Amino acid sequence: MNHLPLQGLFYFYTAAEAGSFKLAAERLFITPAAMSQQIRILEDKLDVKLFERNHRQVSLTEAGRQLLPYVQTSFNAIQDGLNQLGQDPDPSKLAISTLPSFAQQWLVPRLGKFSKVAPDLSILTMPLDGLVDFRSEPIDLCIRFGLGNYQGLHSELLLRDRLYPVCHPLYLESHPIETLSDVAKYDLIEDARPDMNWHYWLELAGVSSSRVKPSLSYSGVHLVLEGALAVQGVALVRHSVAAKYIKQGLLVQLGDVEVESAFHYFLCAPEPYYKRDKVQRFVKWIKDEAEQFLEDHPMPEGNRLVYSEIKPTTSSC
């Protein structure tokens, strides 16, 4: 069985990962028909059926499941070899993937400054919740909120974060809040993340949470912020995205207790990517910006910092 079609094997690998010929074709910028044709050629060459074709998705046959680990290992090894070369396919373009909330509230307002110190670079910011696959995506660097233990990637700490309650000044006018115990009496907004849980936060702050029932729960800190800005109640937020609104007077920080998050912001990429000149320049710049942010938005004097006791076993997004 000589001269197996390498293209067909790569299409097989991509389709197996995607679980769909259509999605695999989109990733490779080809038509679903071309994808299907290459898979068919490979199946004919091997004289086995690799996929069960369904209406909107495909699934591996037993033969496909047997073949996949070997194909994955081979293509991953090739990609790792290419990464080790440290080659930059586009030195004039810097592509960054980060969380939508961090991009909107923290990174984008500062990127203009980086453009001025690096006018030779075209900057692409891709707001994504999940960690990208550097083998298949043209990304130079990721910024993620988690533990930093991303398999196969080199991570560097960018910014630690703190959690505390806030509300709109208008909400405070109609809901007199003098202590953290008062907070628990009113409309509570929380993020649907384990470390953004009101019950857990109040217990760490030394406040009974037995009767606490959040009124609104959103998936994403940017939505939680929007709820607070819309005078919906008291929101539990991250310092990294709420600080500017507090400084502008649009939100008010409540109480004198802050909880250090179990997760932090990390820069992450395959280690050879850090050799790229554009990545080195951006990493230095953004670390300086993070230090400046902490200097410009320090914890209020007299506040008490409590450390989260959550012991997550896996990294966040």
C-alpha positions in Angstrom: 0.0 0.0 0.0 2.5 2.6 -1.2 2.0 6.3 -1.9 -0.9 7.0 0.4 -2.5 10.3 -0.4 -1.1 12.7 2.3 -3.8 15.3 1.6 -6.5 12.7 2.1 -5.0 11.7 5.4 -4.9 15.3 6.6 -8.5 15.8 5.5 -9.4 12.6 7.4 -7.7 14.0 10.5 -9.4 17.4 10.3 -12.9 15.8 9.7 -12.4 13.4 12.6 -11.5 16.3 14.9 -14.5 18.4 13.7 -17.1 15.6 13.5 -18.4 17.2 10.4 -17.3 17.4 6.7 -18.8 20.9 6.5 -17.0 22.2 9.6 -13.7 20.6 8.5 -14.1 22.2 5.0 -14.6 25.6 6.6 -11.4 25.2 8.6 -9.5 24.3 5.5 -11.2 26.9 3.3 -12.4 24.3 0.8 -15.9 23.2 -0.2 -17.7 20.3 1.6 -17.8 18.5 -1.8 -14.0 18.7 -2.1 -13.6 17.4 1.5 -15.9 14.5 0.8 -14.1 13.6 -2.4 -10.7 13.5 -0.8 -12.1 11.2 2.0 -13.7 9.0 -0.6 -10.3 8.7 -2.5 -8.6 7.8 0.8 -11.2 5.1 1.6 -10.9 3.7 -1.9 -7.2 3.5 -1.5 -7.4 1.8 1.9 -10.3 -0.3 0.8 -12.1 0.5 4.1 -14.9 2.8 5.2 -13.6 5.4 7.6 -16.8 7.4 8.3 -20.5 6.8 8.8 -22.2 9.6 6.9 -25.2 11.2 8.7 -27.3 14.2 7.7 -25.4 17.0 9.5 -22.4 15.1 11.0 -20.2 12.2 10.5 -18.8 9.6 12.9 -15.9 7.3 12.7 -16.2 3.6 11.9 -14.2 1.1 13.8 -11.5 1.3 11.1 -11.5 5.1 11.4 -11.1 4.9 15.2 -8.2 2.6 14.8 -6.5 4.8 12.3 -7.0 8.2 13.9 -4.5 8.0 16.8 -1.6 7.2 14.3 -2.6 10.0 12.0 -3.0 12.5 15.0 0.5 11.5 16.3 2.0 11.9 12.8 0.6 15.3 12.0 1.1 16.7 15.5 4.8 15.6 15.3 5.1 17.4 12.0 3.5 20.6 13.4 5.8 20.4 16.5 8.8 20.1 14.2 7.7 23.2 12.3 7.0 25.1 15.5 10.5 24.3 16.7 11.9 26.1 13.7 10.5 29.3 15.2 9.5 30.5 11.8 7.1 33.4 11.6 4.8 33.1 8.5 3.8 36.7 8.7 6.2 39.0 10.7 4.2 42.1 10.0 0.9 40.8 11.5 0.3 40.1 15.2 -2.8 37.9 15.9 -4.0 37.7 19.5 -6.8 35.6 20.9 -8.4 36.5 24.2 -11.6 36.4 26.1 -14.4 38.7 24.8 -14.7 40.4 28.2 -11.0 41.1 28.5 -10.7 42.3 24.9 -13.7 44.7 25.3 -13.0 46.1 28.7 -9.2 46.0 29.1 -7.2 45.2 26.0 -8.9 47.1 23.2 -8.9 50.5 25.0 -5.1 50.2 25.4 -4.2 48.8 21.9 -3.9 52.2 20.4 -0.8 52.8 22.5 0.8 49.7 21.2 0.0 50.7 17.6 2.0 53.9 18.2 5.1 52.1 19.5 4.8 49.3 16.9 3.5 51.1 13.7 5.0 48.4 11.5 2.6 45.8 12.9 -0.9 45.0 11.8 -2.8 43.8 14.9 -5.7 41.3 14.8 -7.6 40.7 18.0 -9.8 37.6 18.0 -12.3 37.5 21.0 -12.8 33.8 21.7 -13.8 31.9 24.9 -11.9 28.8 24.2 -8.2 28.1 23.9 -7.2 28.0 20.2 -5.4 25.2 18.5 -2.1 26.7 17.5 -1.6 23.9 15.0 -4.5 24.9 12.8 -5.1 28.6 13.7 -2.9 31.5 12.6 -2.6 32.9 16.2 0.6 34.3 17.7 -0.5 34.6 21.3 -3.4 33.8 23.6 -4.5 35.7 26.7 -6.5 33.4 29.0 -8.1 33.5 32.4 -7.2 30.3 34.3 -4.4 28.4 36.0 -1.8 28.7 33.3 -1.4 24.9 33.0 -2.3 24.6 29.3 -0.9 21.4 27.8 1.9 21.9 25.3 2.0 25.6 25.8 4.3 28.0 27.6 2.4 30.3 30.0 3.5 33.5 31.7 1.5 35.3 34.4 0.1 38.6 33.1 -2.3 39.9 35.8 -3.8 38.7 39.1 -7.5 39.6 39.7 -9.7 40.4 42.6 -13.5 40.0 43.1 -15.8 42.4 44.9 -19.4 43.7 44.8 -20.5 46.8 42.9 -23.7 48.6 42.0 -24.8 51.7 40.1 -25.0 54.9 42.2 -28.8 55.2 41.4 -29.3 51.7 42.8 -27.4 52.7 46.0 -29.7 55.7 46.4 -32.8 53.6 46.6 -31.2 50.6 48.4 -29.2 51.8 51.5 -26.2 49.5 51.8 -23.9 50.2 54.7 -22.4 46.8 55.3 -21.8 43.6 53.4 -24.7 42.0 55.4 -27.0 44.6 53.7 -25.8 43.5 50.3 -27.3 40.1 50.8 -30.8 41.6 51.2 -31.1 43.0 47.7 -31.0 42.0 44.0 -27.8 40.1 43.4 -26.2 39.5 39.9 -23.6 36.8 39.5 -21.5 35.2 36.8 -22.1 31.5 36.1 -18.5 30.6 37.1 -17.5 28.6 40.1 -15.3 31.4 41.6 -18.0 34.1 40.9 -20.6 32.5 43.2 -22.3 34.9 45.7 -22.7 32.2 48.4 -19.0 31.4 48.3 -17.9 35.0 48.1 -20.0 36.1 51.1 -18.8 33.1 53.2 -15.2 34.1 52.5 -16.1 37.7 53.5 -17.5 36.4 56.8 -21.2 37.1 55.9 -23.9 34.5 56.3 -25.2 33.4 52.9 -27.9 30.9 53.9 -30.7 33.1 52.6 -28.9 34.5 49.6 -30.6 33.9 46.3 -29.2 35.7 43.2 -31.8 37.4 41.1 -29.9 37.3 37.9 -27.2 35.0 36.6 -25.2 35.7 33.4 -22.6 33.7 31.5 -19.8 36.2 31.1 -18.5 39.0 33.3 -19.2 41.6 30.5 -23.0 40.8 30.8 -22.8 41.0 34.6 -21.3 44.5 34.2 -24.0 45.5 31.8 -26.6 44.3 34.4 -25.0 46.5 37.1 -24.8 49.5 34.7 -28.4 49.0 33.9 -29.3 49.4 37.6 -30.4 45.8 38.0 -28.8 45.2 41.3 -25.5 44.4 43.1 -23.0 42.5 40.9 -20.0 40.4 41.8 -17.3 41.5 39.4 -13.6 41.2 38.5 -11.4 44.2 39.3 -9.8 44.0 35.9 -13.0 44.9 34.0 -14.8 47.0 36.7 -12.0 49.4 37.8 -12.5 51.9 35.0 -16.3 52.2 35.7 -15.6 52.8 39.3 -13.0 55.5 38.5 -15.6 57.1 36.1 -18.3 57.1 38.8 -20.6 54.8 36.9 -20.2 52.0 39.5 -19.6 52.0 43.3 -17.5 49.4 45.0 -19.3 48.1 48.1 -17.9 46.9 51.4 -14.2 46.6 52.5 -13.5 43.0 51.5 -12.0 41.7 48.3 -11.4 38.1 47.3 -8.3 37.2 45.2 -9.6 35.1 42.3 -8.6 31.4 42.0 -7.8 32.2 38.4 -5.5 34.7 36.8 -4.7 36.1 33.4 -1.9 34.3 31.5 -0.1 34.8 28.2 0.2 31.4 26.5 1.6 30.1 23.2 4.0 27.3 22.0 7.4 28.2 23.5 9.1 28.8 20.1 6.5 31.6 19.3 8.1 33.7 22.1 11.2 33.9 20.0 9.3 36.0 17.4 10.2 39.6 17.5 6.6 40.9 17.3 5.6 38.6 20.2 8.5 39.7 22.4 7.6 43.3 21.8 3.9 42.8 22.6 4.7 40.7 25.7 6.9 43.4 27.1 4.3 46.1 26.3 1.3 44.3 27.8 3.2 43.4 31.0 4.1 47.0 31.4 0.5 47.9 30.9 -0.6 45.4 33.5 1.8 46.8 36.1 0.6 50.3 35.3 -3.1 49.2 35.7 -2.4 47.9 39.2 -0.6 51.2 40.1 -3.5 53.2 38.7 -6.2 51.1 40.4 -4.9 50.0 43.7 -7.0 48.3 46.4 -8.7 51.0 48.5 -6.9 51.8 51.8 -8.4 49.9 54.6 -9.8 47.1 52.4 -9.1 43.5 53.4 -7.9 40.9 50.9 -9.2 37.3 51.3 -7.7 34.5 49.3 -10.0 32.1 47.4 -9.9 28.6 48.8 -11.3 27.1 45.5 -8.9 24.4 44.4 -9.7 24.0 40.7 -8.3 20.9 39.0 -8.4 22.2 35.5 -7.7 25.6 33.9 -10.5 28.0 33.0 -11.0 29.3 29.5 
